[in-house]
């Protein structure tokens, strides 16, 4: 592709010229193709190392028989089950091609030039991308201990604010906001904006003070909660997520939603995944044990890290992370440098299998000794 300035830039929407696209974790196939290696491991994208459970796999295979048919554009059965799980009416559910799709819908529906959104430093990159893509202005509050400083965020809210984004737990730092502080913050927001609580990693959190904000929808009608099947359910490749909100908000989101945005295989697998408690338990057990393994190993290497309640841990290398990341790639280990989040000395590492975690720690020891 040409490296010259884009000749069509002047035709694009106002927010596009300065927008940098989201950069996903490097695929295994790309690394192996570039370096001519095999048997590499990917701990870069917070995927479930177990993948989907048996029930979801079987449902996906069965759904292949209907590939010639369009999917249920309304996702009736999946929405019905989700509404039942969350104790809301079906009209409160918005399905997305991953929860990122729902986040993008929120930006397109509630933001436009002259308006603002508020989020935290080190928060998920999609909030900034979604805001800038529609020509709105991002107001970024300084983080506190790598997490959300709700007071700093509140100070940025004004009459132009239309969306407030909160990732709980936060990616890429793994930090979280407890029930009481988050509820107090949300209930004081003006009714001229919506609040988005992105709960992509919520299933991994075991602390009893961690909130399930979907329980607050009746008291907080301006709230939108987003969830995903990409993490604990292991369905990242199928792209299925959802939002839960007041039905009037969901109505607006669904007006902008693309038809058939969640395919038939994704819907079938997600329905089955909701019923697979054994797979969820196995995934949580592996994550818990893997987190302990990595925390102990990193401590032995003399490396600091941000305590995390997700399925990843962000490591303080005490030096620029990019050279170490490149050295790890040559050893077949893909991790995620997070300089784009304002953290140039950190690597985010997904919790893998016991063997993958051990290999990563060995590779890190080798690189640090060089």
Secondary structure as the mmCIF struct_conf table of DSSP 4:
data_model
#
loop_
_struct_conf.conf_type_id
_struct_conf.id
_struct_conf.beg_label_comp_id
_struct_conf.beg_label_asym_id
_struct_conf.beg_label_seq_id
_struct_conf.end_label_comp_id
_struct_conf.end_label_asym_id
_struct_conf.end_label_seq_id
BEND BEND1 UNK A 4 UNK A 4
HELX_LH_PP_P HELX_LH_PP_P1 UNK A 5 UNK A 6
TURN_TY1_P TURN_TY1_P1 UNK A 7 UNK A 8
HELX_RH_3T_P HELX_RH_3T_P1 UNK A 9 UNK A 11
BEND BEND2 UNK A 12 UNK A 12
TURN_TY1_P TURN_TY1_P2 UNK A 14 UNK A 18
HELX_LH_PP_P HELX_LH_PP_P2 UNK A 19 UNK A 22
HELX_LH_PP_P HELX_LH_PP_P3 UNK A 24 UNK A 27
HELX_RH_AL_P HELX_RH_AL_P1 UNK A 28 UNK A 35
TURN_TY1_P TURN_TY1_P3 UNK A 36 UNK A 36
BEND BEND3 UNK A 39 UNK A 39
STRN STRN1 UNK A 41 UNK A 42
BEND BEND4 UNK A 44 UNK A 45
TURN_TY1_P TURN_TY1_P4 UNK A 49 UNK A 50
BEND BEND5 UNK A 52 UNK A 52
HELX_RH_AL_P HELX_RH_AL_P2 UNK A 54 UNK A 63
HELX_RH_3T_P HELX_RH_3T_P2 UNK A 64 UNK A 66
TURN_TY1_P TURN_TY1_P5 UNK A 67 UNK A 68
BEND BEND6 UNK A 69 UNK A 69
TURN_TY1_P TURN_TY1_P6 UNK A 73 UNK A 74
HELX_RH_AL_P HELX_RH_AL_P3 UNK A 76 UNK A 86
TURN_TY1_P TURN_TY1_P7 UNK A 87 UNK A 87
HELX_RH_3T_P HELX_RH_3T_P3 UNK A 90 UNK A 92
STRN STRN2 UNK A 93 UNK A 96
BEND BEND7 UNK A 97 UNK A 98
HELX_RH_AL_P HELX_RH_AL_P4 UNK A 99 UNK A 110
TURN_TY1_P TURN_TY1_P8 UNK A 113 UNK A 114
STRN STRN3 UNK A 116 UNK A 120
TURN_TY1_P TURN_TY1_P9 UNK A 121 UNK A 122
HELX_RH_AL_P HELX_RH_AL_P5 UNK A 125 UNK A 133
TURN_TY1_P TURN_TY1_P10 UNK A 134 UNK A 135
STRN STRN4 UNK A 137 UNK A 141
HELX_LH_PP_P HELX_LH_PP_P4 UNK A 142 UNK A 143
STRN STRN5 UNK A 144 UNK A 144
TURN_TY1_P TURN_TY1_P11 UNK A 145 UNK A 146
STRN STRN6 UNK A 147 UNK A 147
HELX_RH_AL_P HELX_RH_AL_P6 UNK A 150 UNK A 155
TURN_TY1_P TURN_TY1_P12 UNK A 156 UNK A 156
TURN_TY1_P TURN_TY1_P13 UNK A 159 UNK A 160
STRN STRN7 UNK A 161 UNK A 167
BEND BEND8 UNK A 168 UNK A 169
TURN_TY1_P TURN_TY1_P14 UNK A 171 UNK A 173
STRN STRN8 UNK A 178 UNK A 178
HELX_RH_AL_P HELX_RH_AL_P7 UNK A 179 UNK A 187
TURN_TY1_P TURN_TY1_P15 UNK A 188 UNK A 188
BEND BEND9 UNK A 189 UNK A 189
TURN_TY1_P TURN_TY1_P16 UNK A 191 UNK A 192
BEND BEND10 UNK A 193 UNK A 193
STRN STRN9 UNK A 194 UNK A 198
TURN_TY1_P TURN_TY1_P17 UNK A 200 UNK A 201
HELX_RH_3T_P HELX_RH_3T_P4 UNK A 202 UNK A 204
TURN_TY1_P TURN_TY1_P18 UNK A 208 UNK A 209
STRN STRN10 UNK A 210 UNK A 210
HELX_RH_3T_P HELX_RH_3T_P5 UNK A 213 UNK A 216
TURN_TY1_P TURN_TY1_P19 UNK A 217 UNK A 219
TURN_TY1_P TURN_TY1_P20 UNK A 221 UNK A 222
STRN STRN11 UNK A 223 UNK A 228
BEND BEND11 UNK A 229 UNK A 231
TURN_TY1_P TURN_TY1_P21 UNK A 232 UNK A 233
HELX_RH_3T_P HELX_RH_3T_P6 UNK A 236 UNK A 238
STRN STRN12 UNK A 241 UNK A 245
HELX_RH_AL_P HELX_RH_AL_P8 UNK A 247 UNK A 256
BEND BEND12 UNK A 257 UNK A 257
HELX_LH_PP_P HELX_LH_PP_P5 UNK A 258 UNK A 258
TURN_TY1_P TURN_TY1_P22 UNK A 259 UNK A 260
BEND BEND13 UNK A 262 UNK A 262
HELX_RH_AL_P HELX_RH_AL_P9 UNK A 264 UNK A 274
TURN_TY1_P TURN_TY1_P23 UNK A 275 UNK A 275
HELX_RH_AL_P HELX_RH_AL_P10 UNK A 277 UNK A 300
TURN_TY1_P TURN_TY1_P24 UNK A 301 UNK A 302
STRN STRN13 UNK A 304 UNK A 306
BEND BEND14 UNK A 309 UNK A 311
STRN STRN14 UNK A 312 UNK A 316
BEND BEND15 UNK A 318 UNK A 319
HELX_RH_AL_P HELX_RH_AL_P11 UNK A 321 UNK A 330
TURN_TY1_P TURN_TY1_P25 UNK A 331 UNK A 332
STRN STRN15 UNK A 333 UNK A 334
STRN STRN16 UNK A 336 UNK A 338
HELX_RH_3T_P HELX_RH_3T_P7 UNK A 339 UNK A 341
TURN_TY1_P TURN_TY1_P26 UNK A 342 UNK A 342
STRN STRN17 UNK A 343 UNK A 350
HELX_RH_AL_P HELX_RH_AL_P12 UNK A 354 UNK A 369
#
